[in-house]
Amino acid sequence: MIVFGTDGWRGVIARDFTFENLHLVALATAKYVKKNFPDNPSVVIGYDTRFLSREFAEETAQILAWQDITVHLSNTFASTPQVSYHTKNKAVSLGIVITASHNPPIYNGYKLKASFGGPATPEQIAELEKELKKIYKNPPQFKFKSLKDYIFLKKIRLFDAKDSYLRYIKKKINFEVINKAKFKILYDPMFGAGIDTIKHLLPDVTEIHDNFNPSFGSIGHPEPIGENLSELIQMMKTGKYDIGIATDGDADRLGAVDHEGNFVDSHKVFMILLKYLYEKKKKRGAVAKTISLTSMVNKYCESQGIKLYETPVGFKHIAKLMSEEKILIGGEESGGLGTIIHIPERDGLFNALLLMEVMAVREKSLKDLCDELDEEFGVHRFLRRDVHVTEQQKREILDACAKKPKRIGKYDVKDISTKDGYKFFVENGWLLIRPSGTEPLIRFYAEADSMSKVNELLDEGLKLSK
């Protein structure tokens, strides 16, 4: 069965993610669109730099056109935020991105975007999956025309996803103050869809890994976390740059490195942007965070009287809230966040620029901003470990968690949340254990008041099933 996980459907190319399976998903998408948007069924389709992404996108477009849906197809690779922006801007029924985001190169995937410009809601995904089940029972003969034929018939319309998106970004970020600061910036698009973007906004940026490479070269795994950014970090340690930034395979997640070469995790980025929006830009609204994001958010919202929502992991839960009410900022541990001044979508490039705006306006380095967080909230350190497991090992680990142990190593468990996986709260820290929704692994997350305690919690979490 094709299953939509935390962030769309993903599978190993040629084994799970095949043209045959893609036909079924595309047809289910077409059925969903025609049923829910009968007056003007239309979609935007974009794709990343992965192997066969363009071909998968074109075939998806052909099936939708065959079903009499107007398709706006990106004329080259596009980031997920670009597709989300155009889904809202063109007022279409749905957006589709052929991407496996941060997954290794053997994967590809299929993300859905709602008309409000963010990830499709859990309810929308559930409805599409119902259509998919019906098609499974009685799959049709797929008899669609060529791409060229549908372009001639104007059922498929090629468009530039980049230019108007970049023009929009220029209106939202204070480039005057960034340019005045004369930051020396190092950018790593990780061979992903962020290639050929930032130089149109900040021409003097130095870039690495900015060529087309579907295997993601030496990186292998285009997720902007510390262990995957060794070259960026080493270059930052030379002292030649003020900030290092990285975006993942589809450019919706951000990784940041300070001028000393220290990786700045997404928890700190979230807090820096939250404080800037609330205190300097005087923006107002509730805050939304996934269960895996830092407890600094809880402390800040409580101190300021800000309403806080906590959701399971997956930005689709955050985006749903952003589409329903006024959310100042919403995000997750994995480097993705959305703000009230942008579309309700993760956007690695936008958030990197906003982070530079904070540095410029406050006349502080990224390290200074992080040190401020330690002073205000106390030390908060975080680490995540991803462990590949068999189905049996996964069951054993989750069964051990379900027994609700009273201690994690030498630490008493004060509370347990089962909102998504199992989150064990201890004195000045927590451990979260949950199965990944995008890969065959268990994720172990820990936050505490020292790095040694973080590693201790992670080590003890790994022992739970033994």
C-alpha positions as CSV (number, residue, x, y, z in Angstrom):
1,M,0.0,0.0,0.0
2,I,1.1,3.6,-0.7
3,V,1.0,5.5,2.6
4,F,1.2,9.2,3.2
5,G,3.4,9.8,6.2
6,T,4.4,12.8,8.3
7,D,5.1,14.9,5.1
8,G,3.6,13.2,2.1
9,W,4.3,9.9,0.3
10,R,7.9,8.8,0.1
11,G,9.5,5.7,-1.2
12,V,12.7,4.1,-2.6
13,I,13.0,4.9,-6.4
14,A,12.2,1.9,-8.6
15,R,11.1,-0.2,-5.6
16,D,8.3,1.8,-4.1
17,F,8.4,5.1,-5.9
18,T,7.6,3.9,-9.4
19,F,5.8,5.4,-12.4
20,E,3.1,2.8,-11.9
21,N,2.5,3.8,-8.3
22,L,2.8,7.4,-9.2
23,H,0.0,7.0,-11.8
24,L,-2.3,5.7,-9.0
25,V,-1.5,8.6,-6.7
26,A,-1.8,11.2,-9.4
27,L,-5.2,9.8,-10.4
28,A,-6.4,9.8,-6.8
29,T,-5.3,13.4,-6.6
30,A,-7.3,14.2,-9.8
31,K,-10.4,12.5,-8.3
32,Y,-10.0,14.5,-5.1
33,V,-9.5,17.8,-7.0
34,K,-12.5,17.3,-9.3
35,K,-14.7,16.3,-6.4
36,N,-13.8,19.2,-4.1
37,F,-13.1,22.0,-6.7
38,P,-15.5,21.2,-9.6
39,D,-15.7,24.8,-10.9
40,N,-12.1,25.4,-11.7
41,P,-10.0,22.2,-11.1
42,S,-6.4,23.3,-11.3
43,V,-3.0,22.5,-9.8
44,V,0.6,23.8,-9.5
45,I,3.4,21.2,-9.9
46,G,7.0,21.6,-9.1
47,Y,9.9,19.3,-8.5
48,D,13.3,19.1,-6.8
49,T,16.8,18.1,-8.1
50,R,16.5,14.4,-7.4
51,F,16.9,11.6,-9.9
52,L,13.9,11.4,-12.2
53,S,12.1,14.2,-10.4
54,R,11.4,16.1,-13.6
55,E,10.1,13.0,-15.4
56,F,7.9,12.1,-12.4
57,A,6.5,15.7,-12.4
58,E,5.8,15.7,-16.1
59,E,4.0,12.3,-15.9
60,T,1.9,13.5,-12.9
61,A,1.0,16.6,-15.0
62,Q,0.0,14.4,-17.9
63,I,-2.4,12.3,-15.8
64,L,-4.0,15.4,-14.3
65,A,-4.4,16.9,-17.7
66,W,-5.9,13.7,-19.0
67,Q,-8.5,14.1,-16.2
68,D,-9.3,17.6,-17.5
69,I,-7.5,19.5,-14.8
70,T,-5.5,22.6,-15.7
71,V,-1.8,22.2,-14.7
72,H,0.8,24.9,-14.1
73,L,4.1,23.0,-14.3
74,S,7.3,24.6,-13.3
75,N,9.7,24.9,-16.2
76,T,12.7,23.8,-14.1
77,F,13.3,22.5,-10.6
78,A,11.6,24.6,-7.8
79,S,11.7,24.7,-4.1
80,T,8.7,23.5,-2.0
81,P,8.2,27.1,-0.7
82,Q,8.0,28.3,-4.3
83,V,5.3,25.8,-5.1
84,S,3.4,26.7,-2.0
85,Y,3.6,30.4,-2.8
86,H,2.3,29.8,-6.4
87,T,-0.5,27.5,-5.1
88,K,-1.8,30.4,-3.1
89,N,-0.9,33.2,-5.6
90,K,-2.5,31.4,-8.6
91,A,-5.6,30.5,-6.5
92,V,-5.4,26.8,-7.7
93,S,-7.0,23.8,-6.0
94,L,-3.9,22.1,-4.9
95,G,-0.1,22.1,-5.2
96,I,2.1,19.1,-5.8
97,V,5.9,18.8,-5.2
98,I,7.9,15.9,-6.4
99,T,10.5,15.7,-3.7
100,A,11.7,13.5,-0.9
101,S,12.9,16.6,1.0
102,H,15.9,15.6,3.3
103,N,15.8,11.9,2.6
104,P,18.8,10.1,1.1
105,P,19.1,10.1,-2.8
106,I,17.5,6.6,-3.3
107,Y,14.2,8.2,-2.2
108,N,11.7,10.3,-4.0
109,G,8.3,11.6,-2.9
110,Y,5.1,13.4,-3.4
111,K,4.0,16.4,-1.3
112,L,0.6,18.0,-1.4
113,K,0.0,21.7,-0.8
114,A,-3.3,23.3,0.2
115,S,-4.8,26.3,-1.6
116,F,-3.9,28.5,1.4
117,G,-0.2,28.1,0.6
118,G,0.9,25.5,3.1
119,P,1.0,21.7,3.5
120,A,-2.3,19.9,2.8
121,T,-4.2,19.2,6.1
122,P,-4.5,15.8,7.7
123,E,-8.2,15.8,6.6
124,Q,-7.3,16.5,3.0
125,I,-4.7,13.7,3.0
126,A,-7.2,11.3,4.5
127,E,-9.8,12.1,1.8
128,L,-7.2,11.6,-0.9
129,E,-6.2,8.3,0.6
130,K,-9.8,7.2,0.4
131,E,-9.8,7.9,-3.4
132,L,-6.6,5.9,-3.7
133,K,-8.1,2.9,-2.0
134,K,-11.0,3.0,-4.5
135,I,-8.6,3.1,-7.4
136,Y,-6.6,0.1,-6.0
137,K,-9.8,-2.0,-6.1
138,N,-10.4,-1.2,-9.8
139,P,-7.4,0.4,-11.5
140,P,-8.2,1.9,-14.9
141,Q,-6.2,1.8,-18.2
142,F,-4.0,4.9,-18.3
143,K,-4.3,6.4,-21.8
144,F,-3.0,9.9,-21.6
145,K,-1.5,12.1,-24.3
146,S,2.1,13.3,-24.5
147,L,3.4,16.3,-22.6
148,K,3.8,18.2,-25.9
149,D,0.2,17.5,-26.8
150,Y,-1.2,18.8,-23.5
151,I,1.0,21.9,-23.7
152,F,-0.4,22.6,-27.2
153,L,-3.9,22.1,-25.8
154,K,-3.0,24.5,-22.9
155,K,-4.0,21.9,-20.3
156,I,-0.4,22.0,-19.2
157,R,1.1,25.5,-18.9
158,L,4.8,25.9,-18.2
159,F,5.8,28.8,-15.9
160,D,8.7,30.2,-14.0
161,A,8.3,29.5,-10.3
162,K,11.4,31.5,-9.2
163,D,11.1,35.1,-10.4
164,S,7.8,36.2,-8.8
165,Y,8.6,34.3,-5.6
166,L,11.9,36.2,-5.3
167,R,10.1,39.5,-6.0
168,Y,7.7,38.7,-3.2
169,I,10.6,37.9,-0.8
170,K,12.2,41.3,-1.6
171,K,9.0,43.0,-0.2
172,K,9.0,41.0,3.0
173,I,12.6,41.2,4.2
174,N,14.5,44.4,5.1
175,F,17.3,44.1,2.5
176,E,18.4,47.6,3.2
177,V,19.5,46.9,6.7
178,I,21.1,43.5,5.7
179,N,23.1,45.2,2.9
180,K,24.2,48.0,5.2
181,A,25.5,45.4,7.6
182,K,27.8,44.0,4.9
183,F,27.7,40.4,6.2
184,K,30.0,37.9,4.7
185,I,27.6,35.0,4.0
186,L,28.3,31.3,3.2
187,Y,25.4,29.4,1.7
188,D,25.1,25.6,1.2
189,P,22.0,24.6,-0.8
190,M,23.2,20.9,-0.3
191,F,22.8,20.3,-4.1
192,G,19.0,20.8,-3.6
193,A,16.3,23.1,-4.9
194,G,17.9,26.1,-3.2
195,I,20.4,26.3,-6.1
196,D,20.3,29.5,-8.1
197,T,18.2,31.5,-5.6
198,I,20.1,33.5,-3.0
199,K,22.5,35.1,-5.5
200,H,19.5,36.9,-7.1
201,L,18.9,38.6,-3.7
202,L,22.4,38.9,-2.3
203,P,24.9,38.7,-5.2
204,D,28.0,38.6,-3.0
205,V,27.1,35.4,-1.1
206,T,29.7,32.6,-1.4
207,E,28.1,29.2,-2.3
208,I,29.2,25.6,-2.0
209,H,27.4,22.5,-3.3
210,D,25.5,24.6,-5.7
211,N,25.6,22.4,-8.8
212,F,23.1,19.8,-10.1
213,N,24.0,16.5,-8.4
214,P,21.0,14.0,-7.8
215,S,23.2,11.9,-5.6
216,F,23.9,14.9,-3.4
217,G,27.7,14.3,-3.7
218,S,29.7,13.8,-0.6
219,I,26.7,15.0,1.5
220,G,24.6,12.0,0.7
221,H,21.8,13.1,3.0
222,P,20.5,16.6,2.3
223,E,19.3,17.4,5.8
224,P,20.8,20.6,7.2
225,I,21.8,19.3,10.6
226,G,25.3,19.5,12.1
227,E,26.6,16.1,11.1
228,N,25.8,16.7,7.4
229,L,27.3,20.2,7.2
230,S,31.0,19.4,7.9
231,E,32.3,21.4,4.9
232,L,30.2,24.4,5.8
233,I,31.3,24.3,9.4
234,Q,35.0,23.9,8.5
235,M,34.8,26.9,6.2
236,M,33.1,28.9,8.9
237,K,35.9,28.1,11.3
238,T,38.3,30.0,9.1
239,G,36.8,33.2,10.4
240,K,36.1,34.6,6.9
241,Y,32.3,34.6,7.2
242,D,29.7,36.1,9.6
243,I,27.0,33.5,9.1
244,G,26.7,30.1,7.4
245,I,23.3,28.9,6.2
246,A,22.1,25.6,4.6
247,T,18.8,24.5,3.1
248,D,17.7,20.9,2.6
249,G,16.8,19.0,-0.6
250,D,13.6,21.0,-1.3
251,A,14.8,24.2,0.5
252,D,12.0,24.3,3.1
253,R,14.3,23.7,6.1
254,L,17.1,25.8,7.5
255,G,20.4,25.0,9.2
256,A,22.6,27.8,10.6
257,V,26.2,28.1,11.7
258,D,27.7,31.1,13.6
259,H,30.9,32.9,12.8
260,E,33.0,30.6,15.0
261,G,31.7,27.4,13.2
262,N,29.2,26.4,15.9
263,F,26.0,24.8,14.5
264,V,22.9,26.6,15.7
265,D,20.0,24.2,16.1
266,S,16.5,25.0,14.9
267,H,15.3,25.5,18.5
268,K,17.5,28.5,18.9
269,V,16.6,29.8,15.4
270,F,12.9,29.5,16.4
271,M,13.4,31.4,19.6
272,I,15.5,34.2,18.0
273,L,12.8,34.8,15.4
274,L,9.9,34.5,17.9
275,K,11.5,37.1,20.1
276,Y,12.3,39.4,17.2
277,L,8.7,39.2,15.7
278,Y,7.1,39.8,19.1
279,E,9.5,42.3,20.7
280,K,10.9,44.3,17.8
281,K,8.3,44.0,15.0
282,K,5.5,44.0,17.6
283,K,3.6,41.3,15.7
284,R,0.9,39.4,17.7
285,G,-0.7,36.0,17.5
286,A,-0.6,32.6,19.1
287,V,2.5,30.3,18.8
288,A,2.4,26.7,17.5
289,K,5.1,24.1,18.0
290,T,5.5,20.4,17.6
291,I,6.1,18.2,20.6
292,S,9.8,17.9,19.6
293,L,10.6,21.6,19.8
294,T,12.4,23.2,22.7
295,S,10.7,23.9,26.1
296,M,12.1,27.5,25.8
297,V,9.1,28.2,23.7
298,N,6.8,27.1,26.6
299,K,8.7,29.3,29.0
300,Y,8.6,32.4,26.8
301,C,4.9,32.1,25.9
302,E,4.0,31.7,29.6
303,S,6.1,34.7,30.6
304,Q,4.5,36.9,27.8
305,G,0.9,35.5,28.1
306,I,1.0,34.2,24.6
307,K,-1.4,31.4,23.7
308,L,0.6,28.2,22.8
309,Y,-0.5,25.2,20.7
310,E,1.5,22.0,20.8
311,T,1.0,19.4,18.1
312,P,2.3,16.0,16.9
313,V,5.4,16.1,14.7
314,G,4.7,17.2,11.1
315,F,4.4,20.7,9.8
316,K,1.0,19.9,8.3
317,H,-0.4,20.2,11.9
318,I,1.2,23.6,12.3
319,A,0.0,24.8,8.8
320,K,-3.6,23.7,9.6
321,L,-3.5,26.0,12.6
322,M,-2.0,28.8,10.6
323,S,-4.8,28.5,8.0
324,E,-7.5,28.7,10.7
325,E,-6.3,31.5,13.0
326,K,-3.7,34.1,13.7
327,I,-0.4,32.4,14.4
328,L,2.7,34.5,15.0
329,I,5.1,31.7,14.4
330,G,4.9,28.0,14.1
331,G,7.5,25.3,13.6
332,E,9.2,22.0,14.4
333,E,12.5,20.6,15.5
334,S,13.7,19.6,12.1
335,G,14.5,23.1,10.9
336,G,11.2,24.2,9.4
337,L,9.1,27.1,10.6
338,G,6.5,29.5,9.2
339,T,5.8,33.1,10.3
340,I,2.9,35.5,10.2
341,I,4.8,37.7,7.7
342,H,5.0,35.0,5.1
343,I,2.9,32.1,3.7
344,P,1.9,29.4,6.2
345,E,4.8,27.2,5.0
346,R,8.4,26.3,6.0
347,D,10.9,28.3,3.9
348,G,14.6,27.8,4.6
349,L,15.7,30.7,2.4
350,F,13.1,33.2,3.8
351,N,14.0,32.2,7.4
352,A,17.7,32.5,6.7
353,L,17.1,36.1,5.4
354,L,14.9,36.9,8.4
355,L,17.7,35.7,10.7
356,M,20.1,38.0,9.0
357,E,17.6,40.8,9.4
358,V,17.6,40.2,13.1
359,M,21.4,40.2,13.3
360,A,21.5,43.5,11.3
361,V,18.7,45.3,13.2
362,R,20.0,44.2,16.6
363,E,23.6,44.7,15.6
364,K,24.6,41.3,17.1
365,S,26.3,38.2,15.8
366,L,24.4,34.9,15.7
367,K,26.5,33.7,18.6
368,D,25.6,36.8,20.6
369,L,21.9,36.0,20.0
370,C,22.3,32.4,21.1
371,D,24.2,33.5,24.2
372,E,21.3,35.8,25.1
373,L,19.0,32.8,25.0
374,D,21.2,31.0,27.6
375,E,21.1,34.1,29.8
376,E,17.4,34.5,29.6
377,F,16.2,30.8,29.7
378,G,19.1,28.9,31.2
379,V,21.2,26.4,29.2
380,H,19.2,24.3,26.8
381,R,21.1,21.8,24.7
382,F,19.5,19.4,22.2
383,L,20.4,16.4,20.1
384,R,18.5,13.9,18.0
385,R,19.7,10.4,17.1
386,D,18.1,8.4,14.2
387,V,18.4,4.6,14.5
388,H,17.5,2.3,11.6
389,V,15.5,-0.6,12.9
390,T,13.6,-3.6,11.8
391,E,9.8,-3.8,12.3
392,Q,10.4,-6.2,15.3
393,Q,13.0,-3.9,16.9
394,K,10.6,-0.9,16.4
395,R,7.8,-2.9,18.2
396,E,10.2,-3.9,21.0
397,I,11.3,-0.3,21.6
398,L,7.7,1.1,21.5
399,D,6.4,-1.7,23.7
400,A,9.1,-0.8,26.3
401,C,8.0,2.8,26.2
402,A,4.3,1.8,26.5
403,K,5.2,0.3,29.9
404,K,5.8,3.8,31.1
405,P,9.1,3.4,33.0
406,K,9.4,5.4,36.2
407,R,13.1,6.2,35.6
408,I,15.3,6.9,32.5
409,G,18.7,5.9,33.8
410,K,19.3,7.8,37.0
411,Y,16.5,10.3,36.3
412,D,13.0,10.1,37.7
413,V,10.3,10.5,35.1
414,K,8.0,13.3,36.2
415,D,5.5,13.1,33.4
416,I,4.8,11.3,30.1
417,S,3.2,12.7,27.0
418,T,1.9,10.3,24.3
419,K,0.8,13.0,21.8
420,D,3.3,11.6,19.3
421,G,5.4,8.7,20.4
422,Y,6.5,8.8,24.1
423,K,7.9,12.0,25.7
424,F,9.5,11.4,29.1
425,F,10.0,14.6,31.2
426,V,12.8,14.6,33.8
427,E,14.3,17.3,36.0
428,N,15.5,20.1,33.6
429,G,15.1,17.9,30.5
430,W,13.1,15.5,28.4
431,L,13.5,12.5,26.1
432,L,11.2,11.8,23.1
433,I,11.0,8.5,21.3
434,R,8.9,8.1,18.2
435,P,8.9,6.2,14.9
436,S,9.8,8.3,11.8
437,G,6.9,9.1,9.5
438,T,9.2,9.3,6.5
439,E,11.9,6.7,6.9
440,P,12.3,3.1,8.5
441,L,13.8,4.3,11.7
442,I,13.2,5.4,15.3
443,R,14.0,8.9,16.3
444,F,15.4,9.7,19.7
445,Y,15.3,13.4,20.8
446,A,16.6,14.9,24.0
447,E,16.9,18.3,25.6
448,A,18.5,19.1,28.9
449,D,20.6,21.6,30.7
450,S,24.0,20.1,29.6
451,M,25.2,18.2,26.6
452,S,26.4,15.3,28.8
453,K,22.9,14.9,30.2
454,V,21.4,15.0,26.7
455,N,23.7,12.2,25.6
456,E,23.0,10.3,28.8
457,L,19.2,10.5,28.1
458,L,19.7,9.3,24.6
459,D,21.9,6.4,25.7
460,E,19.3,5.3,28.2
461,G,16.5,5.6,25.7
462,L,18.4,3.2,23.4
463,K,18.6,0.7,26.3
464,L,14.9,0.7,27.1
465,S,14.0,-2.4,25.0
466,K,17.0,-4.4,26.3
